[in-house]
Amino acid sequence: MTTYTELNATLVRRTGLRGFDFTHAEGRAAMGHLLFLIVQDYAADEARIAPGRPRAMLSALVCYLNANNAGPGFYALAQERELLGRGASALAREKFWLDQLQELYARHGRRRGVGAGAGRGAPVG
């Protein structure tokens, strides 16, 4: 897992481009759009490579700094992609997020476990 801040810093370091300014709505929206494009591209690859697999959102790996949770845009996109029901409770959203993490780690490996307490401040890979 990573945070929006860590992802932003890595993008700056690796591309040499100016980072997203999270103090402004436009910067937060731009990062959200980038993650949306990543989810779309990943979904297209997964559909081609393994059409029967559950759909996973790679953006589940990005969370808020000091919150250990996905942002509202993650859940909105999940609802748009019909992976999460509209009006899902906070508990249902958290379970969905943890299920997404488990699916991604099952596909691509993990360094540290995702288990009980993840999403409630527990350290996660």
N, C-alpha and C positions, 0 to 999 in steps of 0.2 A: 504494500500500500504506500501511497504518497499523499501529500497534502497539495492543495491548490498552490500554496506558496512555494513548496519544493518543486513542483512541476514547472511553475513559472520561472524559477531560478535556473532550472536545468535547461529549459528552452532558450533562455537568454545566453547561458554559457555555451550551449552547443550551436546556436544559430548566429550569435553575434547581434541579433536584433533586439530592439527595445522590448522590455517586458510589458505585461498587462498591468495596468494601474487599478488595483482592486479598491482604491478609495473612491472611484467613480463608477457609476452604474454601467457606463459603456465598457470599461475594462472587464468588469465581472461578466457582462453579456458576451463579450468577445471570447473569453475563456470558455464560457458555456457553449458557444457556437462551435469552437474548436473541438470540444469533447463530443458534441452532437455529431460532427463530421467523422470523428474517430469511431463512434458507436456504429454509424451507418456503414463505414468501410469494413469494420470488423464483422458486422452482421452479414454483409455481402460475401466476404471470404468464407465465413462459417457455413453459410447456406450452400456454397459451391463445394466445399471440402467435405462437410459432414451434415447433409441435409436433415437427418433425423434427430440431431442433438437439440437439447433445450436451448432456447435463445438466451445469450448472455450479453450483458452490457459491460464492456471493458472499462467504462467510466466509473464503475462501482469501486475501482481501486483508488479513486481520488476522493479525499474527504477534507472536511474543514480542519484547520489547525486547532489543536486543543479540544476538539469536539468528537473526533472519532466517529463521524457519521457522514452520510452522503448529503449533498445539498438538495434543496427543493427542486432544482432543475433536473436532477437525476430521476426523481419520482415522477415529475411531469412527463419526462420523456418515456419512462416505463409505462405510464398510462397511455400515452400517445401510441406506443408500440403494442398496446394491449397485453402487456406483461403483468400489469398491476391494475387492480380494479379502481375505478374512480371513487373518490371518497374513502379510500382505505384508511383504516385507523393507524395511529402512530405505531402500534405493535405490529400490525400487518406490514407497514412500510419497513420497519426494522427487520422483520423476518425475511422479507423480500430481498433487502440489501444483503443480509447475511447469506441467504441462499445463492445470490449472485456471486458473492465472494467465494463460497465453497465451490461453485461450478467453475469459476475461473481458475482457482487453485488446483482443482482436479484436472483441468485441461493442461495447465501450464506449470504446475508445481508451485511450491511455496517454501519460504524460508522458515517462517514461524506459524504456528497454528492459529486458526480462527475458531474460537470456541465460546463457551459460556462466558458472558461478560463482554464480548466484543460488541462495540457500539455503545458501551457504557463506560468508556474510559480505559478499558483494558488494552495493553499494548498488542498491536497486531502488526505482523510482518511489514 
